Amino acid sequence: MAVYRYLKVDIPKERVTIERQSGGNPALIKYVLEAHYNREKGYAEPKRTTIGHQCLDDKSKMYPTSQYAKIFPQEWEKITNKRSVPAIKRIGMFSICQAINTRTGIKDLLDGAFGTDLSNAIMDFAMYSIIRRSNAADSFETQMRNQLLYSGSEGHNDTWYAEMFDHRLSKEQILLFKKNWLLQCRQDGVEEVWLCVDGSNDDCRSRGVTIAEKGHAKSGGTSTPIVSFTYAVSDTGLPVYFDTYHGGLVDCREMQKILDDISECGVKVKGVILDRGYCNSKVLAYLNGREIPYIIMVKGQPQGLAEITLKYGNKIKLNAEYLVPGAYLFGVQDKCQLFSDYHHEDYVILFYDYTNGSERITALLKNLYRILDKANADLGEGTKNPQIEKKYEDMVEIITKADESDHRCKVRCAVVKASGLQKAIDEKGLYSVVSSQEMSTEEVHQRYVSRDESEIQFRFVKSQLGYGQSRVQSDAAIYARFLAGFVAAILRWEIWQAAKALDQKTSLMLTEIDRMEMERINDVYTYTHTEKEVVRKLFGKLSPATDVTVLIDDSVKMENDRLAGRVPTLRHRKPGPKKGSHHKHYDADGTANDIGSVITKTGGVPRGSKRPDINKDGTPRRKPGTKPGTKLGKYNKDGSLRKKPGPKPGSHHAGTTGKSE
């Protein structure tokens, strides 16, 4: 390890330990690379490397080593004016994205809509979003420097991405990509779906964003400029569509736009599964008007639900007659008018989850006891009216009773109000779902449970978008940021599906993927296949038609070609439907029939058609067979004497006259 004693740099303040040396030798500056938790020992074991020798004349400075140049390449460039190529690069996430592209074609679709350079940047930002779980580009350059990127070794910084989001991704290009992705999903077999639709409101205080309107933001505040977005995924969780709109637009109007866009691309919406935020009379009226089946979690206690709860609430609890087959639930179905301002009867299913009910009752009692203790403490200090949370006002009452130490004295104390507490306990574990179609409690439960998988995607998408805050300065940047989050959601869903098939957690698989590193030796990157078997199986799930070793080696070769000045080549998805899907061709631009319609084509030329007399090269077409008047040669091609056609000389022509001799 080389030590550069002609250079002095500041000792880093984080992740550094100083090891004193005996004999007057300078102290070693150790940098903690990583720390893995050792379950047997019960603590994390750090992995360190020496990045410098402490200066004897200045304890805050050190002489850097060659390891310092690898770990702090930007600082090294500043002090030496030389750009250093990372000695180690992580290739796991890039290789995973390549495997996903060979099966889904997501990168190829981005190339077609935005061009190679911009699609490379979008894929890089999507990888960054998955690794860092953030949409803040300020740390992109430092966090992704040691990652193999589509944009090359140079990569981009936060200023470049801010400019890209603001000016280089047009709304027309984004719409083209969304349409092509829908058509690709249909080609891969997504013809009929139950859509799970969800939305959110992002805090957007920038004055440059004109689509922001005041409303209830997820980050808090009731009069905050917000931008709303909606994502639609299939019942398996596959993201199929997204849209961004101004915060004042009613949810049902935005949902109408999404359903129309999906239908135009030929994907039939069998029904929608919605969260409780969509449960209102306007949404139900719209869905019924378009005859779209729906299953929606009921929010609050509408008039119709209150009657059903009063009628069946206590009756179904732990009653075997109302057991939902295959589930640890009890349920009953009834038909009623849910909202007073919408005169239409729906099927309402009331469920009782005793496990969830017990947990919620325990949490309720803990909070109630905490509130009682605080109220009694306030009364003991002389407070006349102790403050009690509004939620618990009906469960607590202030009474006056005799003092236990002196019965002649009266004291005020806070106690449990049994009637109010009992009402709250009876409601725990009960929830309801409204359906437009008559289904059994088992069918409704299974259908809504499919939303759990999509809910994982919704949580991930929202986390990609900054946990309720949009850090942008223009309308164009809003649409572009949501596009990058949508691409990241597709990539992560593919990884999640593959990890689920292997009975592995997605977060753990992402950690294992990020440990795949190639080393630079003699100006060439090399990779030793030491990845775990479960990682190889993950690659196999994502790209069954491609050998795992070849796929990873292609990533290494691509970077070496790039450094050598050669044009790097990437793997693409093969044209046509993916393996196992329905082999149908769809009209993408409406030239044959309608957009998204199936193009039926049989083999051969159309019936009744005639070949033209002139070939494509302008020469006259020759009819099959020999030309009239030509004579056959005396000898065959093999040199034998050609036989004349017809019977041999002297043979009898039986049957020619109709009589036998």
C-alpha positions as CSV (number, residue, x, y, z in Angstrom):
1,M,0.0,0.0,0.0
2,A,1.6,3.2,-1.2
3,V,1.9,6.3,1.2
4,Y,2.0,9.7,-0.5
5,R,4.2,11.7,2.0
6,Y,4.4,14.7,-0.3
7,L,0.6,15.2,0.2
8,K,-1.3,16.3,3.2
9,V,-5.1,16.0,3.6
10,D,-7.6,16.5,6.4
11,I,-8.4,13.5,8.5
12,P,-12.1,12.5,7.8
13,K,-14.4,13.1,10.7
14,E,-16.7,10.2,10.2
15,R,-16.2,6.4,10.2
16,V,-12.6,6.8,11.2
17,T,-10.5,5.4,14.1
18,I,-6.9,6.4,15.0
19,E,-4.6,3.5,16.0
20,R,-1.5,4.7,18.0
21,Q,1.8,3.0,17.1
22,S,4.8,2.4,19.4
23,G,8.4,3.4,18.8
24,G,7.5,7.0,17.7
25,N,5.8,5.7,14.5
26,P,2.9,7.8,13.2
27,A,-0.6,6.7,14.1
28,L,-2.6,4.8,11.4
29,I,-5.9,6.3,10.2
30,K,-8.4,3.4,9.8
31,Y,-11.6,3.8,7.8
32,V,-14.6,1.6,8.5
33,L,-15.8,0.1,5.2
34,E,-18.7,-1.9,6.6
35,A,-19.8,-3.6,9.7
36,H,-21.7,-7.0,9.7
37,Y,-23.6,-8.1,12.7
38,N,-22.2,-11.3,14.3
39,R,-25.1,-13.2,15.9
40,E,-22.8,-15.6,17.8
41,K,-20.8,-12.8,19.3
42,G,-23.7,-10.4,19.7
43,Y,-22.1,-7.3,18.1
44,A,-21.1,-5.9,14.8
45,E,-17.7,-6.6,13.5
46,P,-16.2,-3.7,11.5
47,K,-14.1,-4.1,8.4
48,R,-11.3,-1.4,8.3
49,T,-8.6,-0.3,5.9
50,T,-5.8,2.2,6.3
51,I,-6.3,5.4,4.5
52,G,-3.4,7.5,5.9
53,H,-0.6,8.1,8.4
54,Q,-1.1,10.9,10.9
55,C,1.2,13.8,10.5
56,L,3.5,14.4,13.5
57,D,3.5,18.2,13.1
58,D,-0.2,18.5,12.7
59,K,-2.6,16.0,14.3
60,S,-5.5,17.0,12.1
61,K,-3.7,16.1,8.9
62,M,-2.5,12.8,7.4
63,Y,-0.4,11.5,4.6
64,P,-2.9,9.7,2.3
65,T,-2.5,6.1,1.1
66,S,-3.6,4.5,-2.2
67,Q,-6.8,3.3,-0.4
68,Y,-7.7,7.0,0.3
69,A,-7.7,7.6,-3.5
70,K,-10.1,4.7,-4.0
71,I,-12.5,5.6,-1.1
72,F,-12.5,9.4,-1.6
73,P,-12.0,9.8,-5.4
74,Q,-13.5,13.3,-5.5
75,E,-11.1,14.6,-2.9
76,W,-8.3,12.9,-4.6
77,E,-9.1,14.6,-7.9
78,K,-9.1,18.0,-6.2
79,I,-5.6,17.6,-4.7
80,T,-4.0,15.8,-7.6
81,N,-6.0,17.2,-10.6
82,K,-6.2,13.6,-11.9
83,R,-9.5,11.7,-12.3
84,S,-9.3,8.3,-10.8
85,V,-11.2,5.3,-12.1
86,P,-12.8,3.4,-9.2
87,A,-10.8,0.2,-8.5
88,I,-14.0,-1.5,-7.4
89,K,-17.4,-1.2,-8.9
90,R,-20.7,-2.8,-7.8
91,I,-22.4,-4.5,-10.8
92,G,-25.3,-6.3,-9.1
93,M,-28.0,-3.7,-9.6
94,F,-27.0,-3.1,-13.2
95,S,-27.0,-6.8,-14.0
96,I,-30.4,-7.2,-12.4
97,C,-31.8,-4.4,-14.5
98,Q,-30.3,-6.0,-17.6
99,A,-32.0,-9.3,-16.6
100,I,-35.3,-7.6,-16.2
101,N,-35.0,-5.8,-19.5
102,T,-34.4,-9.1,-21.4
103,R,-37.8,-10.3,-20.2
104,T,-39.9,-7.1,-20.0
105,G,-38.2,-4.7,-22.4
106,I,-38.5,-1.7,-20.0
107,K,-35.2,-0.2,-21.1
108,D,-36.0,-0.8,-24.8
109,L,-39.3,1.1,-24.4
110,L,-37.5,4.0,-22.7
111,D,-35.0,4.1,-25.6
112,G,-37.9,4.3,-28.1
113,A,-39.6,7.2,-26.2
114,F,-36.7,9.3,-25.0
115,G,-33.6,8.2,-26.9
116,T,-30.6,6.3,-25.6
117,D,-28.9,9.0,-23.5
118,L,-32.0,10.1,-21.6
119,S,-33.2,6.5,-21.1
120,N,-29.8,5.7,-19.6
121,A,-30.1,8.5,-17.2
122,I,-33.7,7.5,-16.2
123,M,-32.5,3.9,-15.6
124,D,-29.6,5.2,-13.5
125,F,-31.9,7.3,-11.4
126,A,-34.3,4.4,-11.0
127,M,-31.5,2.2,-9.7
128,Y,-30.5,5.0,-7.3
129,S,-34.1,5.3,-6.0
130,I,-34.2,1.6,-5.3
131,I,-30.8,1.5,-3.5
132,R,-31.3,4.8,-1.5
133,R,-35.1,4.8,-1.3
134,S,-35.2,8.5,-2.0
135,N,-35.9,10.9,-4.9
136,A,-33.5,13.6,-3.7
137,A,-30.8,13.9,-6.4
138,D,-28.3,15.9,-4.3
139,S,-26.5,12.7,-3.2
140,F,-26.7,10.9,-6.5
141,E,-23.1,11.5,-7.6
142,T,-21.5,10.4,-4.3
143,Q,-23.8,7.4,-3.8
144,M,-23.6,6.0,-7.3
145,R,-20.0,6.6,-8.1
146,N,-19.0,3.0,-7.4
147,Q,-22.0,1.6,-9.2
148,L,-21.9,0.4,-12.8
149,L,-24.2,2.8,-14.6
150,Y,-25.9,2.9,-18.0
151,S,-24.6,6.5,-18.5
152,G,-21.0,5.4,-18.2
153,S,-18.1,6.0,-15.8
154,E,-18.7,9.8,-15.8
155,G,-22.3,9.6,-14.6
156,H,-24.2,12.8,-13.8
157,N,-24.6,15.1,-10.9
158,D,-27.6,16.6,-9.2
159,T,-27.4,19.8,-11.3
160,W,-27.6,17.8,-14.5
161,Y,-30.6,15.8,-13.3
162,A,-32.4,19.0,-12.2
163,E,-31.9,20.3,-15.7
164,M,-33.1,17.0,-17.3
165,F,-36.2,16.9,-15.2
166,D,-37.0,20.5,-15.9
167,H,-36.4,20.7,-19.7
168,R,-35.4,17.5,-21.4
169,L,-38.4,15.1,-20.8
170,S,-41.5,16.3,-22.6
171,K,-45.0,15.4,-21.6
172,E,-45.6,13.9,-25.0
173,Q,-42.6,11.5,-24.6
174,I,-43.9,10.5,-21.2
175,L,-47.4,9.8,-22.6
176,L,-45.8,7.7,-25.4
177,F,-43.9,5.6,-22.9
178,K,-47.0,5.0,-20.8
179,K,-49.0,3.9,-23.8
180,N,-46.2,1.6,-25.1
181,W,-45.8,0.1,-21.6
182,L,-49.6,-0.7,-21.5
183,L,-49.4,-2.3,-24.9
184,Q,-46.4,-4.3,-23.8
185,C,-48.2,-5.5,-20.8
186,R,-51.1,-6.6,-23.0
187,Q,-48.8,-8.4,-25.4
188,D,-47.4,-10.3,-22.4
189,G,-50.8,-11.6,-21.4
190,V,-52.3,-8.8,-19.3
191,E,-55.6,-8.7,-21.1
192,E,-58.1,-8.6,-18.3
193,V,-57.3,-7.1,-14.9
194,W,-58.8,-6.1,-11.6
195,L,-57.2,-2.8,-11.0
196,C,-56.0,-1.6,-7.7
197,V,-56.0,2.2,-7.7
198,D,-54.5,4.4,-5.1
199,G,-53.4,8.0,-4.8
200,S,-51.7,10.6,-2.6
201,N,-51.2,14.3,-2.1
202,D,-47.6,15.6,-2.2
203,D,-46.5,18.8,-0.5
204,C,-45.3,21.1,-3.3
205,R,-44.6,24.6,-2.1
206,S,-42.6,25.8,-5.1
207,R,-44.2,28.8,-6.9
208,G,-43.0,27.4,-10.3
209,V,-45.5,24.5,-10.1
210,T,-48.8,25.8,-11.5
211,I,-50.7,22.6,-11.0
212,A,-50.3,22.7,-7.2
213,E,-53.5,23.7,-5.3
214,K,-54.2,24.1,-1.7
215,G,-55.4,21.0,0.2
216,H,-54.5,18.3,2.7
217,A,-50.9,17.2,2.2
218,K,-49.5,13.9,3.4
219,S,-46.6,15.7,5.1
220,G,-49.1,17.6,7.3
221,G,-51.1,20.8,7.0
222,T,-54.6,21.5,5.8
223,S,-53.9,24.4,3.5
224,T,-50.7,23.4,1.8
225,P,-50.1,23.6,-2.0
226,I,-50.3,20.0,-3.2
227,V,-49.9,17.9,-6.3
228,S,-51.9,14.7,-6.5
229,F,-50.9,11.4,-8.2
230,T,-52.6,8.1,-8.9
231,Y,-51.1,4.7,-9.6
232,A,-52.9,1.7,-11.1
233,V,-51.5,-1.8,-10.6
234,S,-52.9,-5.2,-11.5
235,D,-54.2,-7.5,-8.8
236,T,-50.7,-9.1,-8.7
237,G,-49.1,-5.8,-8.0
238,L,-47.7,-5.1,-11.5
239,P,-47.6,-1.3,-12.1
240,V,-49.5,-0.7,-15.3
241,Y,-50.2,3.1,-15.3
242,F,-49.8,6.4,-13.5
243,D,-51.0,9.9,-13.8
244,T,-50.3,13.3,-12.1
245,Y,-52.8,16.0,-11.8
246,H,-53.6,19.2,-9.8
247,G,-54.5,18.8,-6.2
248,G,-58.1,20.1,-6.5
249,L,-59.3,17.4,-9.0
250,V,-61.9,15.0,-7.6
251,D,-60.6,11.4,-7.3
252,C,-63.4,9.9,-9.4
253,R,-62.7,12.3,-12.3
254,E,-59.0,11.3,-12.3
255,M,-59.9,7.6,-12.0
256,Q,-62.2,8.0,-15.1
257,K,-59.2,9.3,-17.1
258,I,-57.0,6.4,-16.1
259,L,-59.7,3.8,-16.9
260,D,-60.3,5.4,-20.3
261,D,-56.6,5.4,-21.1
262,I,-56.2,1.8,-20.1
263,S,-59.2,0.7,-22.1
264,E,-58.0,2.5,-25.2
265,C,-54.9,0.3,-25.2
266,G,-57.0,-2.8,-25.3
267,V,-56.7,-3.9,-21.6
268,K,-60.1,-4.8,-20.3
269,V,-60.8,-3.6,-16.7
270,K,-62.8,-6.4,-15.1
271,G,-63.2,-4.3,-11.9
272,V,-61.5,-2.0,-9.5
273,I,-60.4,-2.6,-5.9
274,L,-60.1,0.7,-4.0
275,D,-59.0,1.9,-0.6
276,R,-61.2,3.6,1.9
277,G,-60.2,7.0,0.6
278,Y,-62.4,6.4,-2.5
279,C,-65.5,5.3,-0.6
280,N,-67.9,8.2,-1.3
281,S,-71.1,8.7,-3.2
282,K,-69.5,10.3,-6.2
283,V,-67.1,7.5,-6.9
284,L,-69.9,4.8,-6.5
285,A,-72.2,6.8,-8.8
286,Y,-69.5,7.0,-11.5
287,L,-68.6,3.3,-11.3
288,N,-72.2,2.2,-11.4
289,G,-72.8,4.6,-14.3
290,R,-70.1,2.9,-16.3
291,E,-71.0,-0.5,-15.1
292,I,-67.6,-1.2,-13.7
293,P,-67.6,-3.8,-10.8
294,Y,-65.9,-2.5,-7.7
295,I,-64.8,-3.7,-4.2
296,I,-64.1,-0.8,-1.8
297,M,-63.2,-0.7,1.9
298,V,-65.8,1.4,3.7
299,K,-64.6,4.5,5.5
300,G,-66.1,5.5,8.8
301,Q,-69.7,4.7,9.7
302,P,-72.1,5.7,6.9
303,Q,-75.9,5.4,7.7
304,G,-76.3,2.1,5.9
305,L,-73.3,0.5,7.6
306,A,-74.4,1.6,11.0
307,E,-77.6,-0.3,10.6
308,I,-75.8,-3.5,9.5
309,T,-73.2,-3.2,12.3
310,L,-76.0,-2.8,14.9
311,K,-77.8,-5.9,13.4
312,Y,-74.9,-8.3,12.9
313,G,-72.0,-6.8,14.9
314,N,-72.2,-8.9,18.0
315,K,-73.9,-11.8,16.2
316,I,-71.0,-12.8,13.9
317,K,-68.3,-12.6,16.5
318,L,-66.7,-16.1,17.0
319,N,-69.9,-17.6,15.5
320,A,-69.0,-20.7,13.4
321,E,-72.1,-20.1,11.3
322,Y,-70.5,-17.0,9.8
323,L,-66.9,-18.4,9.4
324,V,-65.2,-17.3,6.2
325,P,-63.8,-20.6,4.6
326,G,-60.1,-20.6,4.4
327,A,-59.6,-17.5,6.6
328,Y,-59.5,-16.6,10.2
329,L,-62.5,-14.3,9.8
330,F,-66.2,-14.2,10.4
331,G,-68.4,-12.4,8.0
332,V,-72.0,-11.7,6.8
333,Q,-73.4,-10.0,3.6
334,D,-76.4,-7.7,3.4
335,K,-77.8,-5.3,0.9
336,C,-78.4,-1.7,1.8
337,Q,-78.2,2.0,0.7
338,L,-74.8,3.0,2.0
339,F,-75.0,6.8,1.6
340,S,-78.0,9.0,2.2
341,D,-77.2,11.3,-0.8
342,Y,-76.9,8.3,-3.2
343,H,-80.0,6.3,-3.7
344,H,-78.6,3.0,-4.7
345,E,-78.3,-0.3,-2.9
346,D,-75.0,-2.1,-2.7
347,Y,-73.8,-5.4,-1.2
348,V,-72.1,-4.6,2.1
349,I,-69.9,-7.4,3.7
350,L,-69.2,-7.0,7.4
351,F,-66.1,-8.9,8.7
352,Y,-64.8,-9.6,12.2
353,D,-61.1,-10.3,12.6
354,Y,-60.6,-11.5,16.2
355,T,-56.8,-11.3,16.0
356,N,-56.8,-7.7,14.9
357,G,-59.6,-6.9,17.4
358,S,-57.6,-8.3,20.3
359,E,-54.5,-6.3,19.4
360,R,-56.5,-3.1,18.9
361,I,-58.4,-3.6,22.2
362,T,-55.0,-4.0,24.0
363,A,-53.7,-0.8,22.5
364,L,-56.9,1.0,23.4
365,L,-56.7,0.0,27.0
366,K,-53.0,1.0,27.3
367,N,-53.8,4.4,26.0
368,L,-56.8,4.7,28.2
369,Y,-54.8,3.9,31.3
370,R,-52.2,6.4,30.3
371,I,-54.9,9.1,29.9
372,L,-56.4,8.2,33.3
373,D,-53.1,8.5,35.1
374,K,-52.4,11.9,33.5
375,A,-55.9,13.2,34.3
376,N,-55.6,12.0,38.0
377,A,-52.2,13.7,38.2
378,D,-53.6,16.9,36.9
379,L,-56.5,16.7,39.4
380,G,-54.1,16.1,42.2
381,E,-52.3,19.3,41.2
382,G,-55.5,21.3,41.4
383,T,-56.6,21.4,37.8
384,K,-60.4,21.7,37.7
385,N,-60.9,20.4,34.2
386,P,-58.1,18.1,33.0
387,Q,-57.6,17.9,29.2
388,I,-58.6,14.6,27.8
389,E,-58.1,13.6,24.1
390,K,-61.3,13.9,22.1
391,K,-61.2,10.2,21.1
392,Y,-61.4,9.1,24.7
393,E,-63.9,11.7,26.1
394,D,-66.7,9.2,26.0
395,M,-64.6,6.6,27.9
396,V,-63.6,8.8,30.8
397,E,-65.6,10.6,33.5
398,I,-64.7,12.8,36.4
399,I,-66.4,11.7,39.7
400,T,-66.3,12.9,43.3
401,K,-65.8,10.3,46.0
402,A,-64.7,10.0,49.6
403,D,-60.9,10.1,50.3
404,E,-59.6,6.6,51.2
405,S,-57.4,8.1,54.0
406,D,-60.1,10.4,55.4
407,H,-63.7,9.5,54.6
408,R,-64.8,13.0,55.7
409,C,-63.0,14.6,52.7
410,K,-64.2,14.4,49.1
411,V,-61.8,14.1,46.2
412,R,-62.3,14.3,42.4
413,C,-60.8,11.5,40.2
414,A,-60.9,10.2,36.7
415,V,-62.4,6.7,36.2
416,V,-63.5,4.5,33.3
417,K,-66.9,5.1,31.8
418,A,-68.1,1.6,31.2
419,S,-70.7,2.4,28.5
420,G,-68.4,4.4,26.4
421,L,-65.5,1.8,26.7
422,Q,-67.9,-1.0,25.8
423,K,-69.0,0.7,22.7
424,A,-65.4,1.2,21.6
425,I,-64.5,-2.4,22.4
426,D,-67.4,-3.7,20.3
427,E,-66.2,-1.8,17.3
428,K,-62.7,-3.3,17.4
429,G,-62.0,-6.0,14.9
430,L,-65.0,-5.1,12.7
431,Y,-64.5,-3.7,9.2
432,S,-66.6,-3.7,6.1
433,V,-66.3,-3.8,2.3
434,V,-68.8,-2.7,-0.3
435,S,-69.3,-4.6,-3.5
436,S,-71.3,-3.9,-6.6
437,Q,-71.8,-7.6,-7.3
438,E,-73.3,-10.3,-5.1
439,M,-70.4,-12.5,-4.0
440,S,-69.8,-14.9,-1.1
441,T,-67.8,-13.6,1.8
442,E,-65.0,-15.9,0.8
443,E,-64.9,-14.4,-2.8
444,V,-64.9,-10.8,-1.5
445,H,-62.1,-11.6,1.1
446,Q,-59.9,-13.3,-1.5
447,R,-60.3,-10.5,-4.0
448,Y,-59.5,-7.7,-1.5
449,V,-56.6,-9.7,-0.1
450,S,-55.0,-9.4,-3.5
451,R,-54.8,-5.7,-2.8
452,D,-52.2,-6.5,-0.1
453,E,-49.6,-7.2,-2.8
454,S,-50.4,-4.0,-4.6
455,E,-50.3,-2.1,-1.3
456,I,-46.6,-3.1,-1.0
457,Q,-46.1,-1.4,-4.3
458,F,-48.0,1.7,-3.3
459,R,-45.9,2.1,-0.2
460,F,-42.7,1.7,-2.3
461,V,-43.9,4.2,-4.9
462,K,-44.7,6.8,-2.3
463,S,-41.3,6.3,-0.6
464,Q,-39.6,6.8,-4.0
465,L,-41.4,10.2,-4.3
466,G,-39.9,11.6,-1.1
467,Y,-42.4,10.6,1.6
468,G,-45.0,13.2,0.8
469,Q,-42.8,16.0,-0.6
470,S,-42.1,16.9,-4.2
471,R,-38.7,18.7,-4.5
472,V,-39.2,20.3,-7.9
473,Q,-39.5,23.7,-9.3
474,S,-41.8,23.3,-12.4
475,D,-44.7,21.4,-13.9
476,A,-42.4,19.5,-16.3
477,A,-40.2,18.3,-13.4
478,I,-43.3,17.0,-11.6
479,Y,-44.2,14.7,-14.5
480,A,-40.6,13.7,-15.0
481,R,-40.0,12.8,-11.3
482,F,-43.1,10.6,-11.3
483,L,-42.0,8.9,-14.4
484,A,-38.7,8.0,-12.7
485,G,-40.6,6.7,-9.7
486,F,-42.8,4.6,-11.9
487,V,-39.8,3.0,-13.7
488,A,-38.3,2.2,-10.3
489,A,-41.5,0.7,-9.1
490,I,-41.6,-1.7,-12.1
491,L,-38.0,-2.8,-11.5
492,R,-38.6,-3.3,-7.8
493,W,-41.8,-5.3,-8.5
494,E,-39.9,-7.7,-10.7
495,I,-37.3,-8.2,-8.0
496,W,-40.0,-8.6,-5.4
497,Q,-41.8,-11.2,-7.4
498,A,-38.6,-13.2,-8.0
499,A,-37.6,-13.0,-4.3
500,K,-41.1,-14.0,-3.2
501,A,-40.9,-17.1,-5.5
502,L,-37.6,-18.0,-3.7
503,D,-39.2,-17.3,-0.2
504,Q,-36.7,-14.5,0.4
505,K,-37.2,-10.9,1.6
506,T,-36.7,-8.2,-1.0
507,S,-34.5,-6.1,1.2
508,L,-32.1,-8.9,1.9
509,M,-31.9,-9.8,-1.7
510,L,-31.1,-6.2,-2.6
511,T,-28.3,-6.3,0.0
512,E,-26.8,-9.4,-1.5
513,I,-27.1,-8.0,-5.0
514,D,-25.2,-4.8,-3.9
515,R,-22.3,-6.9,-2.7
516,M,-21.4,-8.1,-6.2
517,E,-18.2,-6.3,-7.1
518,M,-15.8,-6.3,-10.0
519,E,-12.1,-5.3,-9.4
520,R,-9.9,-3.3,-11.7
521,I,-6.6,-5.1,-12.4
522,N,-4.1,-3.7,-15.0
523,D,-6.7,-1.3,-16.4
524,V,-9.2,-4.1,-16.9
525,Y,-12.2,-5.0,-14.7
526,T,-12.5,-8.6,-13.7
527,Y,-15.2,-10.4,-11.7
528,T,-14.9,-13.7,-9.8
529,H,-18.2,-15.6,-9.6
530,T,-18.5,-15.8,-5.8
531,E,-22.2,-14.8,-5.6
532,K,-24.4,-16.9,-3.4
533,E,-26.6,-19.6,-4.9
534,V,-29.7,-17.7,-4.0
535,V,-28.5,-14.7,-6.0
536,R,-28.0,-17.0,-9.0
537,K,-31.5,-18.4,-8.6
538,L,-32.9,-14.8,-8.4
539,F,-31.2,-14.0,-11.8
540,G,-32.7,-17.2,-13.1
541,K,-36.2,-16.1,-12.1
542,L,-35.8,-12.7,-13.7
543,S,-34.3,-14.0,-17.0
544,P,-35.0,-17.7,-17.5
545,A,-33.8,-17.7,-21.1
546,T,-30.3,-16.3,-20.3
547,D,-27.4,-18.0,-18.6
548,V,-26.6,-16.2,-15.3
549,T,-22.8,-16.4,-15.8
550,V,-23.1,-15.0,-19.3
551,L,-25.4,-12.2,-18.2
552,I,-23.1,-11.0,-15.4
553,D,-20.0,-11.3,-17.6
554,D,-21.7,-9.2,-20.2
555,S,-21.9,-6.4,-17.6
556,V,-18.2,-6.6,-17.0
557,K,-17.4,-6.7,-20.7
558,M,-19.6,-3.7,-21.3
559,E,-17.6,-1.5,-18.9
560,N,-14.3,-2.8,-20.3
561,D,-15.4,-1.9,-23.8
562,R,-16.4,1.5,-22.6
563,L,-13.0,2.2,-21.0
564,A,-11.2,0.9,-24.1
565,G,-13.1,3.3,-26.4
566,R,-15.2,0.6,-28.0
567,V,-18.9,0.9,-28.4
568,P,-20.6,-1.1,-25.5
569,T,-23.4,-3.4,-26.4
570,L,-26.4,-4.1,-24.2
571,R,-28.8,-7.0,-24.1
572,H,-32.3,-6.3,-25.4
573,R,-35.6,-8.1,-25.2
574,K,-36.3,-10.4,-28.2
575,P,-39.1,-9.1,-30.4
576,G,-42.6,-10.6,-29.9
577,P,-44.5,-11.8,-26.9
578,K,-42.5,-13.2,-24.0
579,K,-42.3,-16.9,-23.5
580,G,-45.5,-18.3,-22.0
581,S,-47.8,-15.4,-23.0
582,H,-50.5,-15.5,-25.7
583,H,-49.0,-15.1,-29.1
584,K,-51.1,-12.2,-30.3
585,H,-50.1,-9.1,-32.2
586,Y,-51.7,-5.8,-31.3
587,D,-52.3,-2.6,-33.3
588,A,-50.0,0.0,-31.6
589,D,-50.8,3.0,-33.8
590,G,-54.3,2.3,-35.1
591,T,-53.3,1.6,-38.7
592,A,-55.1,-1.8,-39.0
593,N,-58.1,-1.4,-36.7
594,D,-58.3,0.3,-33.3
595,I,-55.4,0.9,-31.0
596,G,-54.8,-2.2,-28.9
597,S,-57.0,-4.4,-31.0
598,V,-55.7,-7.9,-32.0
599,I,-54.4,-8.1,-35.5
600,T,-55.4,-11.5,-37.0
601,K,-53.1,-12.8,-39.7
602,T,-53.0,-16.2,-41.3
603,G,-50.0,-17.7,-43.1
604,G,-49.5,-17.3,-46.8
605,V,-50.8,-14.8,-49.3
606,P,-54.5,-13.7,-49.2
607,R,-56.9,-15.9,-51.1
608,G,-57.5,-15.0,-54.7
609,S,-54.4,-12.8,-55.0
610,K,-52.1,-13.1,-58.1
611,R,-48.4,-12.8,-58.3
612,P,-47.2,-9.7,-60.2
613,D,-45.6,-10.2,-63.6
614,I,-42.6,-8.1,-62.6
615,N,-40.2,-8.9,-59.8
616,K,-39.1,-6.4,-57.2
617,D,-35.8,-5.9,-59.0
618,G,-37.6,-5.1,-62.3
619,T,-37.0,-8.4,-64.1
620,P,-40.0,-10.3,-65.6
621,R,-41.2,-13.0,-63.4
622,R,-40.5,-16.5,-64.7
623,K,-43.4,-19.0,-64.5
624,P,-42.6,-22.3,-62.8
625,G,-41.6,-25.3,-65.0
626,T,-39.7,-25.5,-68.3
627,K,-40.1,-23.2,-71.2
628,P,-42.4,-24.4,-74.0
629,G,-40.4,-26.1,-76.8
630,T,-37.4,-27.1,-74.6
631,K,-36.1,-30.7,-74.9
632,L,-34.7,-32.7,-72.1
633,G,-31.1,-33.8,-72.3
634,K,-30.0,-37.3,-73.3
635,Y,-28.3,-37.9,-70.0
636,N,-29.4,-37.2,-66.4
637,K,-27.4,-35.2,-63.9
638,D,-25.7,-38.3,-62.5
639,G,-24.5,-39.4,-66.0
640,S,-27.0,-42.2,-66.6
641,L,-29.0,-42.5,-69.8
642,R,-32.4,-40.7,-69.5
643,K,-35.4,-42.9,-70.0
644,K,-38.1,-41.8,-72.4
645,P,-41.5,-41.3,-70.8
646,G,-44.4,-43.8,-71.4
647,P,-44.5,-47.6,-71.6
648,K,-41.6,-49.7,-72.8
649,P,-41.5,-50.6,-76.5
650,G,-43.4,-53.9,-77.1
651,S,-45.4,-53.7,-73.9
652,H,-49.2,-54.3,-74.0
653,H,-51.5,-51.3,-73.5
654,A,-54.1,-53.1,-71.4
655,G,-57.3,-51.2,-70.9
656,T,-56.8,-48.7,-73.7
657,T,-59.6,-50.2,-75.8
658,G,-61.8,-51.2,-72.8
659,K,-61.4,-54.9,-73.6
660,S,-59.0,-57.5,-72.3
661,E,-57.2,-59.8,-74.7
